[in-house]
Amino acid sequence: MHISFLIHNAYGIGGTIRTTYNLANTLAQQHDVEIVSVFRHRDEPVFAPDQRVRLSHLVDTRKGTPGYEGEDPEHLRRARTFPSAEGRYHQYSALTDRRIAAHLAALDADVVVGTRPGLNVHVARQTARGPLRVGQEHLTLDSHSKELRRQLRSVYPRLDVLTTTTEADARAYSRKMRLPGVHVQALPNPVPAPGIEPADGSHKWVVAAGRLAPVKRYDLLIRAFDKVRRERPDWRLRIYGSGRQKEKLRALIDELGLYNHVFLMGPAHPIEPEWAKGSIAAVTSSLESFGMTIVEAMRCGLPVVATDCPHGPGEIIDNGVDGRLVEVGNPDAIAGGLLELINNDSLRHRMADAALHDSERFDPVRIAERYDAMFSGMLTRGSSLGGRVRGTLHRTRGALLGGAYAVRDLGRVETKGSTA
């Protein structure tokens, strides 16, 4: 099966980019896979693709290179296909409209996957007859503006498949977007095993990671840790990430006198060794479309104290088993959840073991199996019904479920069937 991903910028850093590489690299074990990046702004990607994954770009924005197109007159004219209410609209242009349209018109693939709303619009409107048209939504429907939802509502019915990262969001799209004939399915983001020894739970560190943005509510975490510090001054908090709230958070730390207890560490890549230095992870967001950091921390052997916000944490954490869900926006509840684990070593270690085990369901091989089965089923159905999708399959679903993906686990290579 030839699977083609269309992504905003495969050379950057971010959750969607990391997720796309994780999925593409795993699917490439059995399929012909490519990642097509609309933009290229650096020579080498931050995340290395599997050698079997072809990586290409449509518009080169590397200044000083022979292929630089950032000042092309066509790039100075506004885009007409890419939706104007999409957050990245200011980066798109008549040039990107033309390049994406030409790429999709000539695409010889079984499946084409868009990875953000604006690109899903291109995939829905401009893909040549043949491939299965798949739109991925990495953000919640409610996080889109009213105008963007209006723009998507007129185009998304042209997709064959729409995927979300949570069941709650899949229900929201099915209920609110009116998508007759579109297969809507929740498929969580894949998170690979970190390849390092998991945390042993002996270090007195709480760890958080993510953009320093208002939605992450690190101000609440810092205020909660002020309460933790009063009861357990031997514990510390590290917050990894960068963003526009850095100075505000620094001022709050100073105001509360937490400069010896709370540390803004800046961005870290890779982040896994930093998780493993801690014993508890904290997520205090007011909204999470999925919760990549929750799964990353769990895969490193950390129980997570997270706000029970829409939509991801409640579908990832088994409350009281592998982590703790607490009330959104309540620093006392956050402090209480942290102190529960800080003050009870046996509970913390028990939850850590459960987190390590339960997070295996997000392994890329398991998520790739679910994508693969969905693609195969949709292509077969489309072919049998005489639809516009081709039924060119290189493996049967039975062979897939029999187990064909290689899984690397603690230095051993084995094959596993679908356990998702």
Buried (B, 14 or more C-beta within 10 A) or exposed (E): BBBBBBBBBBBBEBBBBBBBBBBBBBBBBBBBBBBBBBBBBEEEBBBEBBEBBBBEBBBBBBEEEEEEBBEBEBBEEEBEBBBBBBBBBEBBBBBBBBBBBEBBEEBEBBBBBBBBBBBBBBBBBBBEEBBBBBBBBBBBBBBBEEEBBEBBEEBBBBBBBBBBBBBBBBBBBBEEBEBEEBBBBBBBBBBBBBEBEBBEBEBEBBBBBBBBBBEBBBBBBBBBBBBBBEEBEEBBBBBBBBBEBBEEBBEBBEEBEBEEBBBBBEEBEEBBEBBBEBBBBBBBBBBBBBBBBBBBBBBBBBBBBBBBBBBBBBBBBBEEEBBBBBBBEBBEBBBBBBBBBBEEEEBBBBBBBBBBEBBBBBBBBBBBBBBBBBBBEBBBBBBEEEBBBBBEBEBEBEEBEEBBBEBEEEEEEEEBBBEB
